Amino acid sequence: MITFKLKDDSGEVEEVTATTRDILNWERTSKNKSFGGLVDNQEIGDFYKIAFFAAKRTVGFVGTQQDFEQRYDLEFEVDDEVDPTNAAP
């Protein structure tokens, strides 16, 4: 759904993709947050939190969210055409 390029200070780049599981985790752990609001508001802190969940899940990032934020710059594009729900048959 959202592909992040994580760039550390040495210039190393890792790529992680946040799926609906990461976005659901973000919604559940954040007050008054929704995917629709994410697309409309695009607050950088929300993207960092989603990227943090994706990095923990996919590349085994170990550390706190604050550690993650201090280690990486993010590059990403939001595909607002994606419907995170499955269409009914």
N, CA, C and O atoms as CSV, one atom per row, in Angstrom:
chain,resi,resn,atom,element,x,y,z
A,1,MET,N,N,0.812,-1.202,0.000
A,1,MET,CA,C,0.000,0.000,0.000
A,1,MET,C,C,0.849,1.258,0.000
A,1,MET,O,O,0.668,2.139,-0.840
A,2,ILE,N,N,1.793,1.340,0.963
A,2,ILE,CA,C,2.703,2.490,0.994
A,2,ILE,C,C,4.115,1.927,1.063
A,2,ILE,O,O,4.450,1.188,1.988
A,3,THR,N,N,4.929,2.273,0.096
A,3,THR,CA,C,6.321,1.838,0.091
A,3,THR,C,C,7.182,2.980,0.599
A,3,THR,O,O,7.122,4.102,0.097
A,4,PHE,N,N,7.984,2.666,1.606
A,4,PHE,CA,C,8.876,3.650,2.217
A,4,PHE,C,C,10.317,3.308,1.887
A,4,PHE,O,O,10.716,2.144,1.928
A,5,LYS,N,N,11.092,4.327,1.559
A,5,LYS,CA,C,12.534,4.193,1.488
A,5,LYS,C,C,13.066,4.795,2.775
A,5,LYS,O,O,12.829,5.967,3.071
A,6,LEU,N,N,13.784,3.987,3.535
A,6,LEU,CA,C,14.352,4.418,4.804
A,6,LEU,C,C,15.824,4.724,4.572
A,6,LEU,O,O,16.595,3.834,4.214
A,7,LYS,N,N,16.216,5.963,4.772
A,7,LYS,CA,C,17.595,6.372,4.515
A,7,LYS,C,C,18.231,6.818,5.822
A,7,LYS,O,O,17.741,7.726,6.493
A,8,ASP,N,N,19.346,6.153,6.175
A,8,ASP,CA,C,20.035,6.558,7.401
A,8,ASP,C,C,21.116,7.591,7.073
A,8,ASP,O,O,21.323,7.927,5.907
A,9,ASP,N,N,21.799,8.091,8.097
A,9,ASP,CA,C,22.778,9.161,7.906
A,9,ASP,C,C,23.980,8.752,7.073
A,9,ASP,O,O,24.655,9.610,6.504
A,10,SER,N,N,24.259,7.459,6.990
A,10,SER,CA,C,25.389,6.999,6.182
A,10,SER,C,C,25.018,6.895,4.705
A,10,SER,O,O,25.880,6.652,3.861
A,11,GLY,N,N,23.734,7.078,4.395
A,11,GLY,CA,C,23.281,6.987,3.017
A,11,GLY,C,C,22.715,5.631,2.649
A,11,GLY,O,O,22.220,5.445,1.537
A,12,GLU,N,N,22.782,4.671,3.580
A,12,GLU,CA,C,22.207,3.349,3.339
A,12,GLU,C,C,20.688,3.479,3.209
A,12,GLU,O,O,20.052,4.224,3.956
A,13,VAL,N,N,20.123,2.752,2.262
A,13,VAL,CA,C,18.689,2.810,2.030
A,13,VAL,C,C,18.097,1.409,2.131
A,13,VAL,O,O,18.608,0.460,1.536
A,14,GLU,N,N,17.021,1.297,2.888
A,14,GLU,CA,C,16.226,0.066,2.954
A,14,GLU,C,C,14.831,0.427,2.483
A,14,GLU,O,O,14.378,1.559,2.650
A,15,GLU,N,N,14.164,-0.535,1.901
A,15,GLU,CA,C,12.801,-0.304,1.443
A,15,GLU,C,C,11.860,-1.239,2.176
A,15,GLU,O,O,12.116,-2.439,2.276
A,16,VAL,N,N,10.775,-0.690,2.686
A,16,VAL,CA,C,9.738,-1.488,3.334
A,16,VAL,C,C,8.385,-1.059,2.783
A,16,VAL,O,O,8.185,0.097,2.412
A,17,THR,N,N,7.470,-2.005,2.737
A,17,THR,CA,C,6.123,-1.705,2.287
A,17,THR,C,C,5.148,-1.931,3.431
A,17,THR,O,O,5.073,-3.020,4.001
A,18,ALA,N,N,4.409,-0.890,3.753
A,18,ALA,CA,C,3.372,-0.979,4.771
A,18,ALA,C,C,2.121,-1.562,4.121
A,18,ALA,O,O,1.667,-1.089,3.079
A,19,THR,N,N,1.582,-2.581,4.745
A,19,THR,CA,C,0.367,-3.214,4.256
A,19,THR,C,C,-0.805,-2.786,5.135
A,19,THR,O,O,-0.655,-1.980,6.053
A,20,THR,N,N,-1.960,-3.340,4.833
A,20,THR,CA,C,-3.142,-3.018,5.636
A,20,THR,C,C,-2.941,-3.403,7.093
A,20,THR,O,O,-3.524,-2.775,7.978
A,21,ARG,N,N,-2.128,-4.424,7.366
A,21,ARG,CA,C,-1.867,-4.806,8.764
A,21,ARG,C,C,-1.172,-3.686,9.519
A,21,ARG,O,O,-1.499,-3.416,10.675
A,22,ASP,N,N,-0.211,-3.032,8.869
A,22,ASP,CA,C,0.512,-1.933,9.520
A,22,ASP,C,C,-0.394,-0.722,9.712
A,22,ASP,O,O,-0.327,-0.040,10.735
A,23,ILE,N,N,-1.237,-0.463,8.725
A,23,ILE,CA,C,-2.168,0.667,8.837
A,23,ILE,C,C,-3.211,0.389,9.909
A,23,ILE,O,O,-3.576,1.295,10.658
A,24,LEU,N,N,-3.692,-0.831,9.997
A,24,LEU,CA,C,-4.632,-1.209,11.051
A,24,LEU,C,C,-3.981,-1.045,12.421
A,24,LEU,O,O,-4.609,-0.531,13.347
A,25,ASN,N,N,-2.740,-1.473,12.555
A,25,ASN,CA,C,-2.014,-1.320,13.814
A,25,ASN,C,C,-1.890,0.154,14.177
A,25,ASN,O,O,-2.053,0.521,15.341
A,26,TRP,N,N,-1.605,0.998,13.194
A,26,TRP,CA,C,-1.517,2.446,13.424
A,26,TRP,C,C,-2.865,3.008,13.864
A,26,TRP,O,O,-2.929,3.801,14.803
A,27,GLU,N,N,-3.956,2.598,13.183
A,27,GLU,CA,C,-5.283,3.083,13.572
A,27,GLU,C,C,-5.615,2.680,15.006
A,27,GLU,O,O,-6.142,3.481,15.777
A,28,ARG,N,N,-5.307,1.444,15.354
A,28,ARG,CA,C,-5.653,0.939,16.690
A,28,ARG,C,C,-4.834,1.570,17.797
A,28,ARG,O,O,-5.295,1.651,18.936
A,29,THR,N,N,-3.629,2.018,17.486
A,29,THR,CA,C,-2.761,2.573,18.526
A,29,THR,C,C,-2.711,4.098,18.500
A,29,THR,O,O,-1.958,4.709,19.258
A,30,SER,N,N,-3.506,4.708,17.635
A,30,SER,CA,C,-3.530,6.168,17.518
A,30,SER,C,C,-4.964,6.656,17.713
A,30,SER,O,O,-5.912,6.068,17.194
A,31,LYS,N,N,-5.096,7.712,18.451
A,31,LYS,CA,C,-6.427,8.242,18.750
A,31,LYS,C,C,-6.996,8.980,17.536
A,31,LYS,O,O,-6.331,9.832,16.946
A,32,ASN,N,N,-8.232,8.641,17.175
A,32,ASN,CA,C,-8.973,9.319,16.105
A,32,ASN,C,C,-8.251,9.333,14.759
A,32,ASN,O,O,-8.276,10.339,14.051
A,33,LYS,N,N,-7.609,8.220,14.407
A,33,LYS,CA,C,-6.905,8.137,13.129
A,33,LYS,C,C,-7.603,7.127,12.234
A,33,LYS,O,O,-8.112,6.108,12.702
A,34,SER,N,N,-7.619,7.425,10.922
A,34,SER,CA,C,-8.202,6.521,9.940
A,34,SER,C,C,-7.416,6.632,8.650
A,34,SER,O,O,-6.729,7.625,8.410
A,35,PHE,N,N,-7.523,5.602,7.818
A,35,PHE,CA,C,-6.822,5.618,6.539
A,35,PHE,C,C,-7.262,6.815,5.693
A,35,PHE,O,O,-6.426,7.484,5.087
A,36,GLY,N,N,-8.563,7.088,5.650
A,36,GLY,CA,C,-9.063,8.234,4.896
A,36,GLY,C,C,-8.459,9.541,5.378
A,36,GLY,O,O,-8.102,10.401,4.573
A,37,GLY,N,N,-8.345,9.689,6.682
A,37,GLY,CA,C,-7.736,10.881,7.245
A,37,GLY,C,C,-6.252,10.964,6.936
A,37,GLY,O,O,-5.709,12.053,6.749
A,38,LEU,N,N,-5.603,9.820,6.883
A,38,LEU,CA,C,-4.179,9.785,6.550
A,38,LEU,C,C,-3.951,10.343,5.155
A,38,LEU,O,O,-3.055,11.160,4.942
A,39,VAL,N,N,-4.762,9.900,4.211
A,39,VAL,CA,C,-4.641,10.350,2.824
A,39,VAL,C,C,-4.939,11.847,2.725
A,39,VAL,O,O,-4.251,12.574,2.008
A,40,ASP,N,N,-5.957,12.298,3.440
A,40,ASP,CA,C,-6.347,13.710,3.372
A,40,ASP,C,C,-5.364,14.633,4.096
A,40,ASP,O,O,-5.009,15.689,3.572
A,41,ASN,N,N,-4.925,14.245,5.287
A,41,ASN,CA,C,-4.120,15.130,6.124
A,41,ASN,C,C,-2.619,14.995,5.906
A,41,ASN,O,O,-1.895,15.988,5.982
A,42,GLN,N,N,-2.150,13.807,5.641
A,42,GLN,CA,C,-0.741,13.507,5.385
A,42,GLN,C,C,0.202,14.144,6.412
A,42,GLN,O,O,1.080,14.929,6.055
A,43,GLU,N,N,0.013,13.801,7.672
A,43,GLU,CA,C,0.890,14.271,8.741
A,43,GLU,C,C,2.104,13.350,8.815
A,43,GLU,O,O,1.961,12.129,8.876
A,44,ILE,N,N,3.285,13.931,8.809
A,44,ILE,CA,C,4.515,13.152,8.726
A,44,ILE,C,C,4.670,12.201,9.916
A,44,ILE,O,O,5.195,11.099,9.756
A,45,GLY,N,N,4.226,12.607,11.090
A,45,GLY,CA,C,4.321,11.728,12.258
A,45,GLY,C,C,3.544,10.438,12.071
A,45,GLY,O,O,3.966,9.382,12.541
A,46,ASP,N,N,2.408,10.519,11.385
A,46,ASP,CA,C,1.622,9.318,11.110
A,46,ASP,C,C,2.380,8.376,10.179
A,46,ASP,O,O,2.369,7.161,10.376
A,47,PHE,N,N,3.037,8.938,9.166
A,47,PHE,CA,C,3.794,8.101,8.240
A,47,PHE,C,C,4.985,7.440,8.934
A,47,PHE,O,O,5.311,6.286,8.654
A,48,TYR,N,N,5.626,8.171,9.830
A,48,TYR,CA,C,6.733,7.573,10.586
A,48,TYR,C,C,6.237,6.393,11.419
A,48,TYR,O,O,6.901,5.359,11.489
A,49,LYS,N,N,5.089,6.541,12.042
A,49,LYS,CA,C,4.562,5.458,12.872
A,49,LYS,C,C,4.211,4.243,12.019
A,49,LYS,O,O,4.488,3.112,12.418
A,50,ILE,N,N,3.614,4.456,10.867
A,50,ILE,CA,C,3.278,3.344,9.981
A,50,ILE,C,C,4.548,2.689,9.460
A,50,ILE,O,O,4.638,1.462,9.414
A,51,ALA,N,N,5.535,3.496,9.066
A,51,ALA,CA,C,6.811,2.940,8.586
A,51,ALA,C,C,7.505,2.150,9.690
A,51,ALA,O,O,8.117,1.116,9.423
A,52,PHE,N,N,7.414,2.629,10.922
A,52,PHE,CA,C,7.989,1.926,12.067
A,52,PHE,C,C,7.357,0.542,12.219
A,52,PHE,O,O,8.069,-0.447,12.399
A,53,PHE,N,N,6.036,0.467,12.149
A,53,PHE,CA,C,5.361,-0.834,12.242
A,53,PHE,C,C,5.784,-1.748,11.093
A,53,PHE,O,O,6.020,-2.938,11.300
A,54,ALA,N,N,5.879,-1.201,9.895
A,54,ALA,CA,C,6.275,-2.003,8.726
A,54,ALA,C,C,7.713,-2.502,8.867
A,54,ALA,O,O,8.008,-3.650,8.535
A,55,ALA,N,N,8.597,-1.650,9.354
A,55,ALA,CA,C,10.001,-2.046,9.516
A,55,ALA,C,C,10.157,-3.124,10.587
A,55,ALA,O,O,10.956,-4.047,10.432
A,56,LYS,N,N,9.400,-3.006,11.661
A,56,LYS,CA,C,9.441,-4.045,12.689
A,56,LYS,C,C,8.969,-5.378,12.119
A,56,LYS,O,O,9.553,-6.425,12.400
A,57,ARG,N,N,7.908,-5.332,11.316
A,57,ARG,CA,C,7.317,-6.547,10.781
A,57,ARG,C,C,8.153,-7.161,9.667
A,57,ARG,O,O,8.288,-8.383,9.611
A,58,THR,N,N,8.713,-6.353,8.785
A,58,THR,CA,C,9.353,-6.901,7.588
A,58,THR,C,C,10.868,-7.049,7.666
A,58,THR,O,O,11.413,-8.032,7.164
A,59,VAL,N,N,11.547,-6.106,8.276
A,59,VAL,CA,C,13.011,-6.195,8.322
A,59,VAL,C,C,13.544,-6.387,9.739
A,59,VAL,O,O,14.754,-6.363,9.962
A,60,GLY,N,N,12.642,-6.577,10.685
A,60,GLY,CA,C,13.058,-6.876,12.053
A,60,GLY,C,C,13.710,-5.717,12.780
A,60,GLY,O,O,14.601,-5.931,13.602
A,61,PHE,N,N,13.282,-4.484,12.494
A,61,PHE,CA,C,13.833,-3.335,13.218
A,61,PHE,C,C,13.638,-3.556,14.714
A,61,PHE,O,O,12.554,-3.918,15.170
A,62,VAL,N,N,14.714,-3.329,15.466
A,62,VAL,CA,C,14.667,-3.467,16.917
A,62,VAL,C,C,14.939,-2.094,17.516
A,62,VAL,O,O,15.954,-1.466,17.217
A,63,GLY,N,N,14.042,-1.644,18.347
A,63,GLY,CA,C,14.188,-0.343,18.978
A,63,GLY,C,C,12.830,0.299,19.138
A,63,GLY,O,O,11.804,-0.264,18.757
A,64,THR,N,N,12.844,1.482,19.704
A,64,THR,CA,C,11.608,2.210,19.929
A,64,THR,C,C,11.246,3.021,18.688
A,64,THR,O,O,12.045,3.161,17.762
A,65,GLN,N,N,10.044,3.544,18.690
A,65,GLN,CA,C,9.636,4.413,17.600
A,65,GLN,C,C,10.539,5.644,17.550
A,65,GLN,O,O,10.880,6.125,16.470
A,66,GLN,N,N,10.921,6.145,18.707
A,66,GLN,CA,C,11.814,7.307,18.754
A,66,GLN,C,C,13.175,6.952,18.146
A,66,GLN,O,O,13.749,7.761,17.416
A,67,ASP,N,N,13.695,5.764,18.434
A,67,ASP,CA,C,14.954,5.310,17.820
A,67,ASP,C,C,14.821,5.297,16.297
A,67,ASP,O,O,15.714,5.748,15.579
A,68,PHE,N,N,13.697,4.775,15.821
A,68,PHE,CA,C,13.433,4.696,14.390
A,68,PHE,C,C,13.416,6.091,13.765
A,68,PHE,O,O,14.028,6.319,12.722
A,69,GLU,N,N,12.714,7.017,14.409
A,69,GLU,CA,C,12.596,8.383,13.892
A,69,GLU,C,C,13.945,9.087,13.847
A,69,GLU,O,O,14.204,9.877,12.939
A,70,GLN,N,N,14.800,8.807,14.816
A,70,GLN,CA,C,16.115,9.444,14.862
A,70,GLN,C,C,17.095,8.810,13.871
A,70,GLN,O,O,18.079,9.439,13.480
A,71,ARG,N,N,16.828,7.578,13.472
A,71,ARG,CA,C,17.748,6.872,12.578
A,71,ARG,C,C,17.470,7.120,11.102
A,71,ARG,O,O,18.406,7.172,10.304
A,72,TYR,N,N,16.195,7.275,10.718
A,72,TYR,CA,C,15.831,7.300,9.309
A,72,TYR,C,C,15.135,8.575,8.860
A,72,TYR,O,O,14.358,9.183,9.595
A,73,ASP,N,N,15.443,8.956,7.625
A,73,ASP,CA,C,14.622,9.891,6.860
A,73,ASP,C,C,13.738,9.029,5.978
A,73,ASP,O,O,14.150,7.946,5.563
A,74,LEU,N,N,12.539,9.488,5.689
A,74,LEU,CA,C,11.597,8.720,4.875
A,74,LEU,C,C,11.411,9.355,3.510
A,74,LEU,O,O,11.370,10.577,3.368
A,75,GLU,N,N,11.300,8.493,2.510
A,75,GLU,CA,C,10.824,8.896,1.187
A,75,GLU,C,C,9.665,7.969,0.866
A,75,GLU,O,O,9.758,6.758,1.066
A,76,PHE,N,N,8.565,8.542,0.366
A,76,PHE,CA,C,7.387,7.725,0.077
A,76,PHE,C,C,6.425,8.492,-0.799
A,76,PHE,O,O,6.499,9.714,-0.927
A,77,GLU,N,N,5.527,7.746,-1.396
A,77,GLU,CA,C,4.404,8.317,-2.123
A,77,GLU,C,C,3.152,7.597,-1.664
A,77,GLU,O,O,3.160,6.381,-1.469
A,78,VAL,N,N,2.089,8.342,-1.493
A,78,VAL,CA,C,0.825,7.754,-1.075
A,78,VAL,C,C,-0.001,7.469,-2.310
A,78,VAL,O,O,-0.265,8.357,-3.120
A,79,ASP,N,N,-0.406,6.216,-2.442
A,79,ASP,CA,C,-1.292,5.835,-3.542
A,79,ASP,C,C,-2.712,5.972,-3.041
A,79,ASP,O,O,-3.272,5.029,-2.482
A,80,ASP,N,N,-3.306,7.157,-3.240
A,80,ASP,CA,C,-4.647,7.409,-2.713
A,80,ASP,C,C,-5.732,6.795,-3.585
A,80,ASP,O,O,-6.919,6.958,-3.302
A,81,GLU,N,N,-5.341,6.097,-4.633
A,81,GLU,CA,C,-6.300,5.391,-5.472
A,81,GLU,C,C,-6.614,4.011,-4.908
A,81,GLU,O,O,-7.583,3.375,-5.323
A,82,VAL,N,N,-5.804,3.548,-3.969
A,82,VAL,CA,C,-5.967,2.217,-3.422
A,82,VAL,C,C,-7.108,2.197,-2.417
A,82,VAL,O,O,-7.171,3.035,-1.517
A,83,ASP,N,N,-8.009,1.230,-2.578
A,83,ASP,CA,C,-9.080,1.007,-1.620
A,83,ASP,C,C,-8.641,-0.145,-0.727
A,83,ASP,O,O,-8.515,-1.270,-1.209
A,84,PRO,N,N,-8.401,0.102,0.576
A,84,PRO,CA,C,-7.867,-0.935,1.441
A,84,PRO,C,C,-8.869,-2.052,1.741
A,84,PRO,O,O,-8.508,-3.050,2.365
A,85,THR,N,N,-10.105,-1.899,1.312
A,85,THR,CA,C,-11.102,-2.938,1.533
A,85,THR,C,C,-11.286,-3.755,0.276
A,85,THR,O,O,-11.025,-3.270,-0.825
A,86,ASN,N,N,-11.728,-4.970,0.424
A,86,ASN,CA,C,-12.011,-5.804,-0.731
A,86,ASN,C,C,-13.390,-5.467,-1.266
A,86,ASN,O,O,-14.330,-5.274,-0.495
A,87,ALA,N,N,-13.510,-5.396,-2.574
A,87,ALA,CA,C,-14.802,-5.111,-3.186
A,87,ALA,C,C,-15.708,-6.332,-3.041
A,87,ALA,O,O,-15.252,-7.472,-3.126
A,88,ALA,N,N,-16.977,-6.079,-2.823
A,88,ALA,CA,C,-17.940,-7.181,-2.702
A,88,ALA,C,C,-18.174,-7.783,-4.083
A,88,ALA,O,O,-18.197,-7.061,-5.079
A,89,PRO,N,N,-18.350,-9.120,-4.148
A,89,PRO,CA,C,-18.572,-9.762,-5.444
A,89,PRO,C,C,-19.923,-9.431,-6.027
A,89,PRO,O,O,-20.257,-9.898,-7.116
